[in-house]
């Protein structure tokens, strides 16, 4: 019998469909994987902003993870918004009971709209418990600033910041440059497993449809890792996918704020 490559997303929901679990499932599907989810929070949000977050009980989140992994298994796991220290520890402890190497952590702290999504006291727990456990982390500039405790202002700083975020070579880092103002968008990928650094360039697109870009990129990385791509190739293919999704979605109008990317641009004609 044929088998799907399975990717599990552990994240919050977005009822407007552009970010969170909904974006992850779309990305898994577009990038060739069967998607499963564990819901950590129901988020009241749309393209304009976040109104509220309703946390799922921690034990119930752990139960969802076990239910998926005991039955379907997973070739990769993407971890998104984890709002509390207790939840971060529970997710790590639950995953530790399974042999899964491909863990991609998107250290979500702030929504595209600027609304906070992570409790302040959970930042240290994220840094000490979950970041070292992941194979790859995918911070943007504001998230990297929080993790490092310092301001990042220039493209030239990104390589050294990526190396430092790797925690002495423990985790690979895809540091996203979207919040900088350079005309060309150059993300930096530090592969901690080979000690190499790559610059991933793309054209900056003038659009406000950037809702869920971080969720989408990290899920694409997880998808390609699930499909047995090498770490470098998984990141390069994910970068190519998100660049295409942003460009294809730039001219659409949905909602009144930051619209989504076009997850299925390769299939919709």
Order of alpha helices (4+ residues) and beta strands (2+ residues): beta-alpha-beta-beta-alpha-beta-alpha-beta-beta-alpha-alpha-beta-beta-beta-alpha-alpha
